[in-house]
Amino acid sequence: MPFCEVVSRTMIFLSLIIALFGLVGNATVLWLLGFQMRRNVFSVYILNLAGADFVFMCFQIVHCFYNILNIYFIPTKIPPFSTVVLNFAYLCGLSILTVISIERFLSVMWPIWYRCQRPRHTSVVMCTLLWVLSLVMSLLEGNECGFLSYTSDPGWCKTFDLITTTWLIVLFVVLLGSSLALVITIFCGLHKIPVTRLYVTIVLTVLVFLLFGLPYGIYWFLLMWIKKFYYNIPCSFRQVTVFLSCINSCANPIIYFLVGSIRHHRFQWKTLKLLLQRAMQDTPEKEEVGEMGSLGRSREIKTVWKGLRAALIRHK
């Protein structure tokens, strides 16, 4: 068996395994943030990011099953619309992650303006707009490029592909720029800014995307449409980018729960809900410890008070 075919089949099976784990992880985040916790500014974005990753994982699993059927059983053609949905989920996830980084940068650079002037429902409005924009762009490109229906005019396909590629490049540049500016401001700024768990969560999520999610966008939206590069890329590069994108979507829930469990070993066996709440916290560690201490003292006082009341009742 040729080496490229071995690599391709290995990547398909690994992608399927990672995608299944990612599906469970993102479903857990969706359940906790959607139904078990109060949402704040950034948890709304994390909820929508988990939704985009969940959709991406679902259709990656569909792709993997179709590839396995095609290789080992009967020749099966992958439904063209699944590629449109994959691109839609990828665009939406990247857009939401970029807005998260921008908002965090604004909250650090201009904290008073951000807290006082920011409209209350900005997160919900922005996520809705990004979902709609990503869906419209994916449907238009998929329709004109033959993924959804037959077309005889390749000009519109090139036009919409150029628009999508430009939008991707803008998102990449803004995401990288805002993330670097955020890190530089925190560690090298004039005023020392305490590092919170939310900072760590955002920075790790962006870093994982740049390492594992970026190759998928480079392949699908850049190399695939530039023929002279497309025919010169290494064999199985497509399957490798799919595998890396699965790692990216699977890693986000792991990041949230790991960040929520760091430093304080007594919390490592707490529920996933508590770990996710801690990962979304925007208070410094000292304040957090103080809050936990005061919470513990208040619980002790309540316990003592209940004991006194019970003793008085028995005495009467």
The 8 nearest C-alpha neighbors of each residue, nearest first, counted from 0:
[[1, 2, 4, 5, 3, 6, 8, 7],
 [2, 0, 4, 3, 5, 6, 7, 234],
 [1, 3, 5, 4, 6, 0, 7, 234],
 [4, 2, 6, 5, 1, 234, 235, 7],
 [3, 5, 7, 1, 6, 2, 8, 0],
 [6, 4, 2, 8, 3, 7, 9, 1],
 [5, 7, 9, 3, 4, 8, 10, 2],
 [6, 8, 4, 10, 235, 5, 9, 238],
 [9, 7, 11, 5, 10, 6, 4, 12],
 [8, 10, 6, 12, 11, 7, 5, 13],
 [9, 11, 13, 7, 8, 12, 14, 238],
 [12, 10, 8, 14, 9, 13, 63, 15],
 [13, 11, 15, 9, 14, 10, 16, 8],
 [12, 14, 10, 16, 15, 11, 9, 17],
 [15, 13, 242, 11, 17, 12, 16, 10],
 [14, 16, 18, 12, 13, 17, 60, 63],
 [15, 17, 13, 19, 18, 14, 12, 20],
 [18, 16, 14, 20, 19, 15, 21, 245],
 [17, 19, 21, 15, 56, 20, 16, 245],
 [20, 18, 22, 16, 21, 17, 15, 23],
 [21, 19, 17, 23, 22, 18, 24, 16],
 [22, 20, 249, 18, 24, 19, 23, 25],
 [21, 23, 19, 20, 25, 24, 53, 56],
 [24, 22, 26, 20, 21, 25, 27, 19],
 [25, 23, 21, 27, 26, 22, 252, 20],
 [24, 26, 28, 27, 49, 22, 23, 53],
 [25, 27, 29, 23, 24, 28, 22, 30],
 [28, 26, 30, 24, 25, 29, 31, 23],
 [29, 27, 25, 31, 30, 26, 32, 24],
 [30, 28, 26, 27, 32, 33, 31, 46],
 [29, 31, 27, 33, 28, 34, 32, 26],
 [32, 30, 35, 28, 33, 29, 34, 36],
 [33, 31, 36, 29, 30, 34, 28, 35],
 [32, 34, 30, 29, 31, 35, 36, 46],
 [33, 35, 31, 30, 32, 36, 29, 37],
 [34, 36, 31, 32, 33, 30, 37, 272],
 [37, 35, 32, 31, 34, 38, 33, 272],
 [36, 38, 39, 35, 32, 34, 33, 42],
 [37, 39, 42, 43, 36, 32, 40, 41],
 [38, 40, 42, 41, 43, 37, 279, 122],
 [41, 39, 42, 43, 122, 38, 44, 121],
 [42, 40, 44, 43, 39, 45, 99, 279],
 [41, 43, 45, 39, 44, 38, 40, 46],
 [44, 42, 46, 41, 45, 40, 38, 39],
 [43, 45, 41, 47, 42, 46, 48, 122],
 [46, 44, 42, 48, 47, 43, 49, 41],
 [47, 45, 43, 49, 44, 48, 42, 29],
 [46, 48, 50, 44, 49, 45, 51, 43],
 [49, 47, 45, 51, 50, 92, 46, 44],
 [48, 50, 52, 46, 47, 25, 51, 53],
 [51, 49, 47, 53, 48, 52, 46, 54],
 [50, 52, 88, 48, 54, 92, 53, 49],
 [53, 51, 55, 49, 248, 50, 54, 56],
 [52, 54, 50, 56, 51, 55, 22, 25],
 [55, 53, 57, 51, 56, 52, 88, 50],
 [56, 54, 52, 88, 53, 85, 57, 58],
 [55, 57, 59, 53, 18, 54, 58, 22],
 [58, 56, 54, 60, 59, 55, 53, 61],
 [59, 57, 61, 60, 56, 55, 62, 81],
 [58, 60, 62, 56, 61, 57, 55, 63],
 [59, 61, 63, 58, 57, 62, 15, 56],
 [60, 62, 58, 64, 59, 63, 65, 57],
 [63, 61, 59, 65, 60, 64, 58, 66],
 [62, 64, 60, 66, 65, 61, 11, 15],
 [65, 63, 67, 61, 66, 62, 68, 60],
 [64, 66, 68, 62, 67, 63, 77, 69],
 [65, 67, 69, 63, 64, 68, 70, 62],
 [68, 66, 64, 70, 69, 65, 71, 63],
 [69, 67, 72, 65, 66, 70, 71, 73],
 [68, 70, 74, 66, 75, 73, 67, 71],
 [71, 69, 67, 68, 72, 66, 74, 73],
 [72, 70, 68, 69, 67, 73, 74, 66],
 [71, 73, 68, 69, 70, 74, 67, 75],
 [72, 74, 69, 68, 75, 71, 70, 67],
 [75, 73, 69, 76, 68, 72, 70, 71],
 [76, 74, 69, 73, 65, 77, 68, 66],
 [75, 77, 78, 74, 65, 69, 79, 66],
 [76, 78, 65, 79, 75, 62, 81, 66],
 [79, 77, 80, 81, 76, 82, 146, 62],
 [80, 78, 146, 81, 82, 77, 147, 83],
 [79, 81, 83, 82, 78, 147, 146, 84],
 [82, 80, 84, 83, 79, 78, 85, 58],
 [81, 83, 85, 80, 84, 79, 86, 146],
 [82, 84, 80, 86, 81, 85, 141, 137],
 [83, 85, 87, 81, 82, 86, 88, 80],
 [86, 84, 82, 88, 87, 83, 55, 89],
 [85, 87, 89, 83, 84, 88, 90, 82],
 [86, 88, 84, 90, 137, 85, 89, 133],
 [89, 87, 51, 91, 85, 55, 90, 86],
 [88, 90, 86, 92, 91, 87, 85, 93],
 [91, 89, 87, 93, 88, 92, 133, 86],
 [90, 92, 88, 94, 89, 133, 93, 130],
 [93, 91, 89, 95, 51, 48, 94, 90],
 [92, 94, 96, 90, 91, 95, 97, 89],
 [95, 93, 91, 97, 92, 96, 90, 98],
 [94, 96, 98, 92, 97, 93, 91, 99],
 [97, 95, 99, 93, 98, 94, 92, 100],
 [98, 96, 174, 94, 100, 95, 99, 93],
 [97, 99, 101, 95, 100, 96, 102, 94],
 [100, 98, 96, 102, 97, 101, 103, 95],
 [99, 101, 97, 103, 98, 102, 178, 177],
 [102, 100, 98, 104, 103, 99, 177, 105],
 [103, 101, 105, 99, 104, 100, 98, 106],
 [102, 104, 106, 100, 105, 101, 99, 107],
 [103, 105, 101, 107, 181, 102, 106, 108],
 [106, 104, 102, 108, 107, 103, 109, 101],
 [105, 107, 110, 103, 104, 113, 109, 108],
 [108, 106, 104, 105, 110, 109, 103, 181],
 [107, 109, 105, 106, 110, 104, 184, 181],
 [108, 110, 112, 106, 105, 107, 111, 113],
 [109, 111, 106, 113, 107, 112, 114, 108],
 [112, 110, 114, 113, 109, 115, 116, 106],
 [113, 111, 115, 116, 109, 114, 110, 117],
 [112, 114, 110, 117, 111, 106, 115, 116],
 [115, 113, 111, 112, 116, 117, 110, 106],
 [114, 116, 112, 113, 117, 111, 118, 110],
 [117, 115, 112, 113, 114, 118, 111, 119],
 [116, 118, 113, 115, 114, 119, 112, 121],
 [119, 117, 121, 120, 116, 115, 122, 113],
 [118, 120, 121, 117, 122, 40, 116, 123],
 [119, 121, 123, 122, 118, 124, 40, 125],
 [120, 122, 124, 118, 123, 119, 125, 117],
 [123, 121, 125, 124, 120, 40, 126, 43],
 [122, 124, 126, 120, 125, 121, 127, 43],
 [125, 123, 121, 127, 122, 126, 128, 120],
 [124, 126, 128, 122, 127, 123, 121, 129],
 [127, 125, 129, 123, 128, 124, 122, 130],
 [126, 128, 124, 130, 125, 129, 123, 131],
 [129, 127, 125, 131, 126, 130, 132, 124],
 [128, 130, 132, 126, 131, 127, 133, 125],
 [131, 129, 127, 133, 128, 132, 91, 134],
 [130, 132, 134, 128, 129, 133, 135, 127],
 [133, 131, 129, 135, 134, 130, 128, 136],
 [134, 132, 136, 130, 91, 131, 87, 135],
 [133, 135, 131, 137, 132, 136, 87, 138],
 [136, 134, 138, 132, 137, 133, 139, 131],
 [135, 137, 133, 139, 134, 138, 140, 132],
 [138, 136, 134, 140, 87, 135, 139, 141],
 [139, 137, 141, 135, 140, 136, 142, 134],
 [140, 138, 142, 136, 141, 137, 135, 143],
 [139, 141, 137, 143, 159, 142, 138, 144],
 [142, 140, 146, 138, 144, 139, 143, 147],
 [141, 143, 147, 139, 140, 145, 144, 148],
 [142, 144, 156, 140, 145, 141, 155, 150],
 [145, 143, 156, 141, 142, 140, 146, 150],
 [144, 146, 149, 148, 142, 147, 143, 150],
 [147, 145, 141, 79, 142, 144, 80, 148],
 [148, 146, 142, 145, 141, 80, 79, 149],
 [149, 147, 145, 142, 146, 150, 143, 141],
 [148, 150, 145, 151, 147, 146, 142, 143],
 [151, 149, 152, 145, 143, 148, 144, 153],
 [150, 152, 153, 149, 143, 145, 154, 144],
 [151, 153, 154, 150, 155, 156, 143, 144],
 [154, 152, 156, 155, 151, 157, 144, 150],
 [155, 153, 157, 156, 152, 158, 143, 159],
 [154, 156, 158, 157, 153, 143, 159, 152],
 [155, 157, 144, 143, 153, 159, 154, 158],
 [158, 156, 160, 154, 155, 159, 161, 153],
 [157, 159, 155, 161, 156, 160, 154, 162],
 [160, 158, 162, 161, 140, 156, 157, 163],
 [159, 161, 157, 163, 162, 158, 156, 164],
 [160, 162, 164, 158, 159, 163, 157, 165],
 [163, 161, 159, 165, 160, 164, 166, 158],
 [164, 162, 160, 166, 165, 161, 159, 167],
 [163, 165, 167, 161, 166, 162, 220, 160],
 [166, 164, 168, 162, 167, 163, 161, 169],
 [165, 167, 163, 169, 164, 168, 162, 170],
 [168, 166, 164, 170, 165, 169, 171, 163],
 [167, 169, 171, 165, 170, 166, 172, 164],
 [170, 168, 166, 172, 167, 171, 173, 165],
 [169, 171, 167, 173, 168, 172, 174, 166],
 [172, 170, 168, 174, 169, 173, 175, 167],
 [171, 173, 169, 175, 174, 170, 176, 168],
 [174, 172, 176, 170, 175, 171, 177, 169],
 [175, 173, 97, 171, 177, 172, 176, 170],
 [174, 176, 178, 172, 173, 177, 171, 179],
 [177, 175, 173, 179, 178, 174, 172, 180],
 [176, 178, 180, 174, 179, 175, 101, 173],
 [179, 177, 181, 175, 180, 176, 100, 174],
 [180, 178, 182, 176, 181, 177, 183, 175],
 [179, 181, 177, 183, 178, 182, 184, 176],
 [182, 180, 178, 184, 104, 179, 183, 177],
 [181, 183, 179, 185, 184, 180, 186, 178],
 [184, 182, 180, 187, 186, 185, 181, 179],
 [185, 183, 188, 181, 182, 187, 186, 180],
 [184, 186, 182, 192, 183, 188, 187, 181],
 [185, 187, 183, 184, 188, 182, 191, 192],
 [188, 186, 183, 184, 185, 189, 191, 182],
 [189, 187, 184, 190, 185, 186, 191, 183],
 [190, 188, 191, 187, 184, 185, 186, 192],
 [191, 189, 188, 192, 185, 187, 184, 186],
 [190, 192, 193, 189, 188, 185, 186, 187],
 [191, 193, 185, 190, 194, 186, 188, 184],
 [194, 192, 283, 195, 191, 185, 282, 284],
 [193, 195, 198, 283, 192, 196, 185, 199],
 [196, 194, 283, 198, 197, 281, 282, 193],
 [195, 197, 199, 198, 278, 280, 200, 281],
 [196, 198, 200, 279, 195, 199, 281, 280],
 [199, 197, 201, 195, 196, 200, 202, 194],
 [198, 200, 196, 202, 197, 201, 203, 195],
 [201, 199, 197, 203, 198, 202, 204, 196],
 [200, 202, 204, 198, 199, 203, 197, 205],
 [201, 203, 205, 199, 204, 200, 206, 198],
 [204, 202, 206, 200, 205, 201, 199, 207],
 [203, 205, 201, 207, 202, 206, 200, 251],
 [204, 206, 208, 202, 203, 207, 201, 209],
 [207, 205, 203, 209, 208, 204, 202, 210],
 [208, 206, 210, 204, 205, 209, 211, 203],
 [207, 209, 212, 205, 211, 210, 206, 247],
 [208, 210, 213, 206, 207, 212, 211, 205],
 [211, 209, 207, 208, 212, 206, 213, 214],
 [210, 212, 243, 208, 247, 244, 213, 209],
 [213, 211, 208, 244, 247, 214, 215, 209],
 [212, 214, 209, 216, 215, 211, 208, 217],
 [215, 213, 217, 216, 240, 212, 218, 211],
 [216, 214, 240, 218, 213, 217, 212, 219],
 [217, 215, 219, 213, 218, 214, 220, 212],
 [218, 216, 214, 221, 215, 220, 219, 222],
 [217, 219, 222, 215, 216, 221, 220, 223],
 [220, 218, 216, 223, 217, 221, 215, 222],
 [219, 221, 216, 217, 164, 218, 223, 222],
 [220, 222, 217, 223, 218, 224, 219, 225],
 [223, 221, 218, 225, 229, 224, 228, 217],
 [222, 224, 229, 219, 221, 225, 218, 220],
 [223, 225, 222, 221, 226, 220, 229, 219],
 [226, 224, 222, 228, 223, 227, 229, 221],
 [227, 225, 229, 228, 224, 230, 223, 222],
 [226, 228, 229, 225, 230, 231, 222, 224],
 [229, 227, 231, 226, 230, 225, 222, 232],
 [228, 230, 226, 222, 223, 231, 227, 232],
 [229, 231, 228, 232, 227, 226, 233, 223],
 [232, 230, 228, 229, 233, 227, 226, 234],
 [231, 233, 229, 230, 228, 234, 236, 222],
 [234, 232, 236, 235, 231, 230, 237, 3],
 [233, 235, 236, 3, 232, 237, 7, 4],
 [236, 234, 238, 7, 237, 3, 239, 233],
 [237, 235, 239, 234, 238, 233, 240, 232],
 [236, 238, 240, 235, 239, 241, 218, 215],
 [239, 237, 241, 235, 240, 236, 10, 7],
 [238, 240, 236, 242, 241, 237, 243, 10],
 [241, 239, 215, 243, 237, 242, 238, 214],
 [240, 242, 238, 244, 239, 243, 245, 215],
 [241, 243, 14, 239, 245, 240, 244, 10],
 [244, 242, 211, 246, 240, 245, 241, 239],
 [243, 245, 212, 247, 241, 246, 242, 211],
 [246, 244, 242, 248, 243, 247, 18, 249],
 [245, 247, 243, 249, 244, 248, 250, 17],
 [248, 246, 244, 250, 211, 245, 249, 212],
 [249, 247, 245, 52, 250, 246, 251, 21],
 [248, 250, 21, 246, 247, 251, 245, 252],
 [251, 249, 253, 247, 248, 252, 246, 254],
 [250, 252, 254, 253, 249, 248, 204, 255],
 [253, 251, 255, 254, 24, 250, 25, 256],
 [252, 254, 250, 256, 251, 255, 257, 249],
 [255, 253, 251, 257, 252, 256, 258, 250],
 [256, 254, 252, 258, 253, 278, 257, 275],
 [255, 257, 259, 253, 274, 258, 254, 275],
 [258, 256, 260, 254, 259, 255, 253, 261],
 [259, 257, 278, 255, 260, 261, 256, 254],
 [258, 260, 274, 278, 277, 256, 257, 275],
 [259, 261, 257, 267, 258, 274, 266, 256],
 [262, 260, 258, 263, 259, 257, 264, 267],
 [263, 261, 264, 260, 266, 259, 258, 265],
 [264, 262, 265, 261, 266, 260, 267, 259],
 [263, 265, 266, 267, 262, 261, 260, 268],
 [266, 264, 263, 267, 268, 269, 260, 262],
 [267, 265, 269, 264, 268, 263, 260, 274],
 [266, 268, 260, 264, 269, 265, 263, 261],
 [269, 267, 266, 270, 265, 264, 260, 271],
 [270, 268, 266, 267, 273, 271, 274, 265],
 [269, 271, 272, 273, 274, 268, 267, 266],
 [270, 272, 274, 273, 275, 269, 256, 31],
 [271, 273, 275, 270, 274, 276, 31, 35],
 [274, 272, 276, 275, 270, 271, 277, 269],
 [275, 273, 259, 271, 277, 256, 276, 272],
 [274, 276, 278, 272, 277, 273, 256, 259],
 [277, 275, 273, 279, 274, 278, 272, 280],
 [276, 278, 259, 280, 274, 279, 275, 273],
 [277, 279, 259, 275, 258, 196, 276, 255],
 [278, 280, 197, 276, 277, 275, 281, 196],
 [281, 279, 277, 278, 197, 282, 196, 276],
 [280, 282, 197, 195, 196, 279, 283, 198],
 [281, 283, 195, 280, 287, 286, 284, 196],
 [284, 282, 195, 286, 285, 193, 287, 194],
 [283, 285, 287, 286, 288, 282, 195, 194],
 [286, 284, 288, 287, 283, 289, 282, 290],
 [285, 287, 289, 288, 283, 284, 290, 282],
 [286, 288, 284, 290, 289, 285, 283, 291],
 [287, 289, 291, 285, 290, 286, 284, 292],
 [290, 288, 286, 292, 287, 291, 285, 293],
 [289, 291, 287, 293, 292, 288, 294, 286],
 [292, 290, 294, 288, 289, 293, 295, 287],
 [293, 291, 289, 295, 294, 290, 288, 296],
 [292, 294, 296, 290, 295, 291, 297, 289],
 [295, 293, 291, 297, 292, 296, 290, 298],
 [294, 296, 292, 298, 293, 297, 291, 299],
 [297, 295, 299, 293, 298, 294, 300, 292],
 [296, 298, 300, 294, 299, 295, 293, 301],
 [297, 299, 301, 295, 296, 300, 302, 294],
 [298, 300, 296, 302, 297, 301, 303, 295],
 [301, 299, 297, 303, 302, 298, 304, 296],
 [300, 302, 304, 298, 299, 303, 305, 297],
 [301, 303, 299, 305, 300, 304, 298, 306],
 [304, 302, 306, 300, 305, 301, 299, 307],
 [303, 305, 301, 307, 306, 302, 300, 308],
 [306, 304, 308, 302, 303, 307, 301, 309],
 [305, 307, 303, 309, 304, 308, 310, 302],
 [308, 306, 310, 304, 309, 305, 311, 303],
 [307, 309, 305, 311, 310, 306, 304, 312],
 [308, 310, 306, 312, 307, 311, 305, 313],
 [311, 309, 307, 313, 308, 312, 314, 306],
 [312, 310, 314, 308, 313, 309, 307, 315],
 [313, 311, 309, 315, 314, 310, 308, 307],
 [312, 314, 310, 311, 315, 309, 308, 307],
 [315, 313, 311, 312, 310, 309, 308, 307],
 [314, 312, 313, 311, 310, 309, 308, 307]]
